Amino acid sequence: MSEETANTPETPTPETAAIVQVGPTSSWLTENGFEHTALEADHSGVELIRVEPEYLLPIATALYANGFNYLQCQGAYDLGPGKELVSFYHLIKVADNVEKAEEVRLKVFLPRENPRVPSVYWIWKAADWQERESYDMYGIIYEGHPNLKRLLMPEDWIGWPLRKDYVSPEFYELQDAY
């Protein structure tokens, strides 16, 4: 599939594939030999790019070198029970004397069972707690993260509370609460 066709976040079929306008960042990645898929821009016009997990670090490093020096947000979401998890990265080019900053969002689609993706902590330190939160709520393993452990839930919590198929325990005993 060429970079000019995009897939919906769910499993693509010929009926769901659509032609999208390829943005400047996707064009730059293609010119420089980086494998990716351009997705339809979001409601505010931010360019979306689908990246396979094994290409995240090379693409993230190239984008950093190309001026995307600010990781505004890293997060995750669940496409639904039995569907994929998504880890996303909203990047901005911060530069002086620029009227409108350039933005791009990378999306990495991961299987529900054993979702693993490289950590971008070593490129953008701001990913530290954001990746920990995505791990804590969705169970995505950020390989190479220096301190990947629960952030919001107790360390002995079982499960991933923001997954759409999560079943909340009927009782959780607080130990040493007083």
matplotlib code that plots the C-alpha trace (Angstrom):
import matplotlib.pyplot as plt

x = [0.0, 1.4, 1.7, -1.2, -3.8, -4.8, -6.4, -9.1, -7.8, -9.6, -8.4, -8.3, -10.4, -10.7, -14.1, -12.6, -9.4, -9.5, -7.3, -5.9, -3.9, -0.3, 1.1, 4.6, 6.0, 4.8, 6.3, 9.6, 9.7, 9.0, 11.8, 14.2, 13.2, 11.2, 8.4, 5.0, 1.4, -0.2, -3.6, -6.4, -5.7, -7.6, -10.5, -8.0, -5.8, -3.0, -1.2, -1.5, 1.1, 0.8, 4.1, 4.9, 6.5, 9.9, 10.1, 9.1, 12.6, 14.2, 11.3, 11.1, 14.9, 14.6, 11.7, 13.7, 16.6, 14.2, 13.1, 10.3, 11.9, 8.8, 6.8, 3.6, 1.7, 2.2, -0.8, -2.7, -6.3, -8.2, -10.1, -12.4, -12.7, -10.7, -9.2, -5.9, -4.3, -2.8, 0.1, 0.3, 2.9, 1.9, 5.1, 5.6, 8.4, 9.2, 11.0, 11.4, 9.5, 7.1, 3.4, 2.0, 4.0, 4.2, 2.5, 2.3, 0.9, 2.4, 0.2, 1.5, -1.1, -0.4, -1.9, -3.9, -1.8, 1.7, 1.6, 5.3, 6.8, 10.2, 10.3, 11.0, 12.3, 15.8, 14.7, 12.2, 12.5, 8.9, 7.8, 8.9, 5.7, 3.4, 4.7, 4.4, 0.7, 0.0, 1.6, -0.3, -3.7, -3.4, -0.5, 1.6, 5.3, 7.6, 10.9, 14.0, 12.1, 14.3, 11.6, 8.5, 6.3, 2.8, 2.2, -1.5, -2.6, -1.1, 1.9, 0.1, -3.0, -4.0, -5.1, -5.3, -8.2, -8.7, -9.0, -12.5, -12.7, -11.4, -13.6, -13.2, -12.6, -15.5, -13.1, -9.6, -8.1, -6.1, -3.2, -1.5, -4.1, -3.9]
y = [0.0, 3.5, 6.3, 8.0, 5.5, 5.3, 2.7, 3.3, 2.6, -0.8, -3.6, -2.2, -3.6, -2.4, -0.9, 1.2, 2.3, 6.0, 8.3, 11.0, 14.1, 13.4, 16.0, 17.6, 15.4, 12.2, 13.4, 14.2, 10.7, 9.1, 11.1, 9.9, 6.2, 5.8, 3.3, 4.5, 5.1, 8.5, 8.7, 11.2, 14.5, 14.9, 17.4, 20.3, 19.5, 17.8, 15.3, 11.7, 9.0, 5.3, 3.8, 0.1, -0.5, -1.6, 1.7, 4.0, 4.8, 5.5, 7.7, 9.5, 10.1, 11.5, 13.8, 15.1, 15.8, 17.5, 20.0, 18.2, 18.9, 19.0, 16.0, 17.7, 14.5, 10.8, 8.7, 5.5, 4.4, 1.2, 0.6, -1.8, -5.3, -7.7, -4.8, -3.1, -0.7, 2.5, 4.4, 8.0, 10.8, 14.4, 16.2, 19.9, 21.9, 24.7, 27.5, 31.2, 33.6, 31.0, 32.1, 28.6, 25.7, 22.5, 19.5, 15.8, 12.8, 9.4, 6.4, 2.9, 0.1, -2.8, -6.2, -6.6, -9.6, -8.5, -4.9, -3.8, -0.7, 1.0, 3.9, 7.4, 8.5, 8.7, 11.2, 13.2, 13.1, 14.3, 10.8, 9.5, 9.8, 9.8, 6.3, 5.1, 6.3, 4.4, 1.3, 1.6, 2.1, 0.0, -2.5, -1.3, -2.2, 0.6, -1.3, 0.6, 2.9, 3.5, 3.1, 1.5, 0.8, 1.8, 5.5, 5.9, 2.4, 0.6, -1.6, -4.8, -3.9, -6.6, -5.5, -2.4, -0.2, 1.8, -1.1, -1.4, -5.1, -4.5, -5.9, -4.0, -6.1, -6.1, -5.4, -4.0, -4.1, -1.1, -2.1, 0.2, 2.8, 4.2]
z = [0.0, -0.8, 1.7, -0.1, 1.1, 4.7, 6.9, 9.4, 13.0, 12.8, 10.6, 7.1, 4.3, 0.7, 1.6, 4.5, 2.7, 1.6, -0.3, 2.0, 1.5, 2.3, 4.7, 4.7, 7.4, 5.7, 2.4, 4.2, 5.8, 2.4, 0.7, 3.4, 3.1, 6.4, 6.1, 7.5, 6.5, 6.2, 7.9, 7.4, 9.3, 12.5, 13.0, 13.6, 10.6, 12.5, 10.3, 11.5, 10.7, 11.4, 12.4, 13.0, 16.5, 15.0, 13.1, 15.9, 17.2, 13.8, 12.8, 16.1, 16.0, 12.4, 13.4, 16.4, 14.1, 11.7, 14.4, 16.2, 19.5, 21.8, 22.8, 23.8, 24.7, 24.8, 25.6, 24.7, 24.0, 23.5, 20.2, 22.0, 23.4, 21.2, 19.1, 19.2, 21.7, 20.3, 21.7, 20.3, 20.3, 19.6, 18.4, 17.8, 16.0, 18.4, 16.7, 17.0, 14.8, 13.6, 13.3, 13.6, 14.9, 12.8, 14.5, 13.8, 15.7, 15.4, 16.1, 16.9, 16.8, 19.1, 19.8, 23.0, 24.0, 24.9, 23.6, 23.3, 21.8, 22.3, 24.8, 23.4, 26.8, 25.4, 22.7, 24.7, 28.5, 28.8, 27.9, 31.3, 33.3, 30.2, 29.2, 32.8, 32.8, 29.6, 31.0, 34.3, 32.6, 29.4, 30.1, 27.2, 27.8, 26.8, 26.2, 27.4, 29.8, 32.8, 35.5, 34.0, 37.0, 38.2, 38.5, 39.5, 40.8, 43.7, 42.6, 43.5, 41.3, 38.9, 35.4, 33.3, 34.4, 31.1, 28.8, 27.6, 28.6, 32.1, 34.9, 38.1, 41.2, 43.7, 46.6, 47.0, 50.4, 51.4, 53.5, 56.0, 55.3, 58.9]

ax = plt.figure().add_subplot(projection="3d")
ax.plot(x, y, z, "-o")
ax.set_aspect("equal")
plt.show()
